[in-house]
Amino acid sequence: MPDTPRLLDAIDRRILGELCQKADLSFAELGERVGLSAPATHERVKRLRADGRIKGTTAQLDGPAIGKPLLAFVHVDTSGWGKSPELMNLTELPELEEMHSVTGDTCMLLKVRLQSSQALEGFLSRLYKVTGVRATRSYVALSTYLERGVQAGISEELLETPDPSIGFVEP
């Protein structure tokens, strides 16, 4: 029977929260922020990586500063099941930042970042060449007020009715 990852405790969540804010902290700096020694912090981070809680460390790039100021969300309607091999081949495109299978009036939701509206038009043209794609609806972001990845914290009101299936130990 495979080992189940141990539940996250308050220190694990604080470590994850600090790493979300600044992933390049040294183990000494991180330990200081969460109240652990550098070696203890290193062991915790190693375990969080081994458990798959930390998938990787990436740089958060500024779209406009690197020549990709246009952010769009594209809803894709397909015939049949949306996750076709042809559609999944789009994951190779650098413009595609996220791809989600969703419920509702569409099958797939794509987050794309491009140079211009003409580049979006080219992306949509390529998308329509994928077998099974029937229709798209695009939403261009005018301004971005918050953009972040998964956060380790949890809202206090959510702690009032803890769900053991989420793998969190109350502080």
C-alpha positions as a Markdown table, in Angstrom:
| # | Residue | x | y | z |
|---|---|---|---|---|
| 1 | Met | 0.0 | 0.0 | 0.0 |
| 2 | Pro | 1.5 | 3.4 | -1.0 |
| 3 | Asp | 2.4 | 5.9 | 1.7 |
| 4 | Thr | -0.1 | 8.6 | 2.1 |
| 5 | Pro | 1.4 | 12.1 | 2.5 |
| 6 | Arg | 1.2 | 13.3 | 6.0 |
| 7 | Leu | -1.3 | 16.1 | 6.7 |
| 8 | Leu | -0.1 | 19.7 | 6.5 |
| 9 | Asp | 0.3 | 21.4 | 9.8 |
| 10 | Ala | 0.4 | 25.2 | 10.5 |
| 11 | Ile | 4.2 | 25.3 | 10.0 |
| 12 | Asp | 4.0 | 23.6 | 6.6 |
| 13 | Arg | 1.3 | 26.1 | 5.5 |
| 14 | Arg | 3.5 | 29.0 | 6.7 |
| 15 | Ile | 6.4 | 27.6 | 4.7 |
| 16 | Leu | 4.2 | 27.2 | 1.6 |
| 17 | Gly | 2.8 | 30.7 | 2.1 |
| 18 | Glu | 6.3 | 32.3 | 2.4 |
| 19 | Leu | 7.5 | 30.4 | -0.7 |
| 20 | Cys | 4.5 | 31.6 | -2.6 |
| 21 | Gln | 5.5 | 35.2 | -1.8 |
| 22 | Lys | 9.3 | 34.7 | -2.4 |
| 23 | Ala | 10.4 | 31.4 | -3.7 |
| 24 | Asp | 14.2 | 32.2 | -3.7 |
| 25 | Leu | 14.5 | 32.6 | 0.1 |
| 26 | Ser | 17.4 | 30.7 | 1.6 |
| 27 | Phe | 16.5 | 28.0 | 4.1 |
| 28 | Ala | 18.0 | 30.2 | 6.9 |
| 29 | Glu | 15.7 | 33.2 | 5.9 |
| 30 | Leu | 12.7 | 30.9 | 5.5 |
| 31 | Gly | 13.4 | 29.2 | 8.8 |
| 32 | Glu | 13.6 | 32.6 | 10.5 |
| 33 | Arg | 10.2 | 33.6 | 9.1 |
| 34 | Val | 8.5 | 30.4 | 10.3 |
| 35 | Gly | 10.4 | 29.8 | 13.5 |
| 36 | Leu | 12.6 | 26.8 | 12.5 |
| 37 | Ser | 16.3 | 26.2 | 12.1 |
| 38 | Ala | 17.7 | 26.2 | 8.5 |
| 39 | Pro | 18.2 | 22.3 | 8.6 |
| 40 | Ala | 14.7 | 21.7 | 9.9 |
| 41 | Thr | 13.3 | 24.0 | 7.2 |
| 42 | His | 15.3 | 22.2 | 4.6 |
| 43 | Glu | 13.9 | 18.9 | 5.7 |
| 44 | Arg | 10.3 | 20.2 | 5.6 |
| 45 | Val | 10.7 | 21.7 | 2.1 |
| 46 | Lys | 12.3 | 18.4 | 0.9 |
| 47 | Arg | 9.3 | 16.5 | 2.3 |
| 48 | Leu | 6.8 | 18.9 | 0.8 |
| 49 | Arg | 8.5 | 18.4 | -2.6 |
| 50 | Ala | 8.6 | 14.6 | -2.2 |
| 51 | Asp | 4.9 | 14.6 | -1.3 |
| 52 | Gly | 4.1 | 16.6 | -4.4 |
| 53 | Arg | 2.9 | 19.6 | -2.5 |
| 54 | Ile | 5.6 | 21.7 | -4.2 |
| 55 | Lys | 5.6 | 20.9 | -7.9 |
| 56 | Gly | 8.5 | 23.2 | -8.8 |
| 57 | Thr | 9.9 | 26.6 | -8.6 |
| 58 | Thr | 9.3 | 29.1 | -11.3 |
| 59 | Ala | 9.9 | 32.8 | -12.1 |
| 60 | Gln | 6.7 | 34.9 | -12.4 |
| 61 | Leu | 7.2 | 36.9 | -15.6 |
| 62 | Asp | 5.5 | 40.2 | -16.4 |
| 63 | Gly | 3.6 | 39.7 | -19.7 |
| 64 | Pro | 3.8 | 43.3 | -21.0 |
| 65 | Ala | 7.5 | 43.6 | -20.0 |
| 66 | Ile | 8.4 | 40.6 | -22.1 |
| 67 | Gly | 6.3 | 41.6 | -25.1 |
| 68 | Lys | 3.1 | 39.7 | -24.4 |
| 69 | Pro | 0.6 | 42.4 | -23.1 |
| 70 | Leu | -2.6 | 40.7 | -24.3 |
| 71 | Leu | -4.1 | 38.3 | -21.8 |
| 72 | Ala | -7.2 | 36.3 | -23.0 |
| 73 | Phe | -9.4 | 33.6 | -21.8 |
| 74 | Val | -10.7 | 31.3 | -24.5 |
| 75 | His | -13.7 | 29.1 | -24.0 |
| 76 | Val | -13.7 | 26.1 | -26.3 |
| 77 | Asp | -16.7 | 24.1 | -27.4 |
| 78 | Thr | -16.0 | 20.7 | -28.8 |
| 79 | Ser | -17.9 | 17.8 | -30.2 |
| 80 | Gly | -17.6 | 14.9 | -27.9 |
| 81 | Trp | -15.2 | 14.8 | -25.0 |
| 82 | Gly | -13.1 | 17.9 | -24.9 |
| 83 | Lys | -9.8 | 16.3 | -24.0 |
| 84 | Ser | -8.8 | 14.9 | -27.3 |
| 85 | Pro | -5.2 | 14.1 | -28.2 |
| 86 | Glu | -5.3 | 16.8 | -30.8 |
| 87 | Leu | -6.5 | 19.5 | -28.3 |
| 88 | Met | -3.9 | 18.3 | -25.8 |
| 89 | Asn | -1.2 | 18.9 | -28.4 |
| 90 | Leu | -1.8 | 22.6 | -27.9 |
| 91 | Thr | 0.0 | 22.4 | -24.5 |
| 92 | Glu | 3.2 | 22.7 | -26.6 |
| 93 | Leu | 2.4 | 26.3 | -27.5 |
| 94 | Pro | 4.2 | 28.9 | -25.4 |
| 95 | Glu | 1.2 | 31.2 | -25.6 |
| 96 | Leu | -1.0 | 28.7 | -23.7 |
| 97 | Glu | -0.5 | 29.3 | -20.0 |
| 98 | Glu | -3.4 | 27.2 | -18.6 |
| 99 | Met | -5.8 | 24.6 | -19.9 |
| 100 | His | -8.8 | 23.4 | -17.9 |
| 101 | Ser | -11.6 | 21.0 | -18.5 |
| 102 | Val | -14.7 | 22.8 | -17.1 |
| 103 | Thr | -18.4 | 22.4 | -16.4 |
| 104 | Gly | -21.0 | 24.7 | -17.8 |
| 105 | Asp | -21.7 | 25.8 | -21.3 |
| 106 | Thr | -18.2 | 25.1 | -22.6 |
| 107 | Cys | -15.8 | 22.2 | -22.5 |
| 108 | Met | -12.3 | 23.7 | -22.1 |
| 109 | Leu | -11.0 | 27.0 | -20.7 |
| 110 | Leu | -7.7 | 28.3 | -22.0 |
| 111 | Lys | -5.6 | 31.1 | -20.6 |
| 112 | Val | -3.4 | 32.6 | -23.3 |
| 113 | Arg | -0.9 | 35.5 | -23.3 |
| 114 | Leu | 0.0 | 37.0 | -26.6 |
| 115 | Gln | 1.7 | 40.0 | -28.3 |
| 116 | Ser | -1.4 | 41.5 | -30.0 |
| 117 | Ser | -5.0 | 41.0 | -31.1 |
| 118 | Gln | -3.6 | 39.7 | -34.4 |
| 119 | Ala | -1.6 | 37.1 | -32.5 |
| 120 | Leu | -4.9 | 36.1 | -30.8 |
| 121 | Glu | -6.5 | 35.8 | -34.2 |
| 122 | Gly | -3.7 | 33.5 | -35.3 |
| 123 | Phe | -4.0 | 31.4 | -32.2 |
| 124 | Leu | -7.8 | 31.1 | -32.7 |
| 125 | Ser | -7.2 | 30.1 | -36.4 |
| 126 | Arg | -4.8 | 27.4 | -35.2 |
| 127 | Leu | -7.4 | 26.3 | -32.6 |
| 128 | Tyr | -10.1 | 25.9 | -35.2 |
| 129 | Lys | -7.9 | 23.5 | -37.2 |
| 130 | Val | -8.0 | 21.1 | -34.3 |
| 131 | Thr | -10.4 | 18.2 | -35.0 |
| 132 | Gly | -13.6 | 18.5 | -32.9 |
| 133 | Val | -13.4 | 22.2 | -32.1 |
| 134 | Arg | -16.8 | 23.7 | -32.9 |
| 135 | Ala | -16.8 | 27.2 | -31.4 |
| 136 | Thr | -14.8 | 29.5 | -29.2 |
| 137 | Arg | -15.6 | 32.6 | -27.1 |
| 138 | Ser | -12.7 | 34.9 | -26.2 |
| 139 | Tyr | -12.5 | 37.3 | -23.3 |
| 140 | Val | -9.6 | 39.8 | -23.3 |
| 141 | Ala | -8.5 | 41.1 | -20.0 |
| 142 | Leu | -8.4 | 44.9 | -19.9 |
| 143 | Ser | -6.6 | 45.2 | -16.5 |
| 144 | Thr | -5.3 | 42.6 | -14.1 |
| 145 | Tyr | -5.8 | 43.4 | -10.4 |
| 146 | Leu | -4.7 | 40.1 | -8.9 |
| 147 | Glu | -2.9 | 37.2 | -10.5 |
| 148 | Arg | -1.3 | 34.5 | -8.4 |
| 149 | Gly | -0.9 | 30.8 | -8.1 |
| 150 | Val | -2.3 | 28.5 | -5.5 |
| 151 | Gln | -2.0 | 30.0 | -2.0 |
| 152 | Ala | -1.2 | 27.9 | 1.1 |
| 153 | Gly | -3.3 | 29.9 | 3.5 |
| 154 | Ile | -6.9 | 29.2 | 4.3 |
| 155 | Ser | -9.6 | 31.7 | 5.2 |
| 156 | Glu | -10.6 | 31.7 | 8.8 |
| 157 | Glu | -14.3 | 31.2 | 8.1 |
| 158 | Leu | -13.4 | 28.0 | 6.2 |
| 159 | Leu | -11.6 | 26.6 | 9.3 |
| 160 | Glu | -14.9 | 26.7 | 11.2 |
| 161 | Thr | -16.1 | 23.6 | 9.3 |
| 162 | Pro | -12.9 | 21.7 | 8.6 |
| 163 | Asp | -13.1 | 19.0 | 5.9 |
| 164 | Pro | -10.6 | 16.2 | 6.7 |
| 165 | Ser | -10.3 | 15.3 | 3.0 |
| 166 | Ile | -8.3 | 18.5 | 2.3 |
| 167 | Gly | -5.4 | 17.3 | 4.3 |
| 168 | Phe | -5.1 | 20.2 | 6.8 |
| 169 | Val | -4.5 | 19.9 | 10.5 |
| 170 | Glu | -6.0 | 22.9 | 12.4 |
| 171 | Pro | -3.4 | 25.1 | 14.2 |
